Amino acid sequence: MTLPHKPPSRPGIGLTLGLIALYAASIQLVSTALMLLLGPNWLWRTLLLTEIGFLLGLWCWLRRRWDCAALGLRPVSWHEGLVIVLWFQAIAFASDAAVLWLVPEALVDSYLRLFHPAGPGEWAALATVAILLAPVLEELLFRGLLLAAVKRRFGIRTAVVSTALLFALIHAKPLQVAAALPLGVILAAYVARGGSVYVTMAAHIIGNAFSFLGLVFPGIPWVSADWRPDTVSGLSSLVTAVVLLGGFLRRHRP
């Protein structure tokens, strides 16, 4: 008797990279087309509509086709989740301050000029995209699909390094790349050892919420991207980030 073919529980690397490329392309193409139709003052609202559509499609496809537990979508205790979120945010504060200390001020100013929403509707759309939709989508794609595929094929260390690098590079802007790399490492190291993607979603959402708060209220130390650390603050932040990152990786050794 021939048993019916059972589909694999997780997508392969090629399919996952194709989804990431589709995500990046759809954000650019659909939002550009909608802006041409509705005008430049609809930038964040068009991105909001695009990301909602992509997230709904991706989630329905995952639930119907794949084993979500194998992709890291598994329940976890409140205690474990809280500990990981606190680790993440501590490293985020320290590493972001170190990046702001090291990069030229002109680079920071050019980055901040990207975020000038035109009116309350655009501000609300930016908040929804930055705080909710982008973190959930990025965690599903990078720490869920891609990490599982690379780990199964090449092992944990390769999975952690490669997904963290790609996660950083997809942000494109140099300031975002530098800030995303250490955070991508800790999130990938946690999930690669059996952690829950739901926890990394929560950590990512809270981290982006602090970043959005820094846009709304500029000049807040350790939070706002326009805050310029002095030598003492910058150097101490760099040392703190390295120590915290090292401590986290010792606990969740790739």
Buried (B, 14 or more C-beta within 10 A) or exposed (E): EEEEEEEEBBBBBEEBBEBBEBBEEBBEEBBEEBBEEEEEEBBBBBBBBBBBEBBEEBBEEBEEEBEBEBBBBBEBEEEEBEEBBEBBBBBBBBBBBBBBBEBEEEEBEEBBEEBEBBEEBBBBBBBBBBBBBBBBBBBBBBBBBBBBBBBBEEEBEBBBBBBBBBBBEBBEEBBBBBBBBBBBBBBBBBBBEEBBBBBBBBBBBBBBBBBBBBBEEEEBEBBBBBBBBEEEBBBBBBEBBBEBBEEBBEBBEB
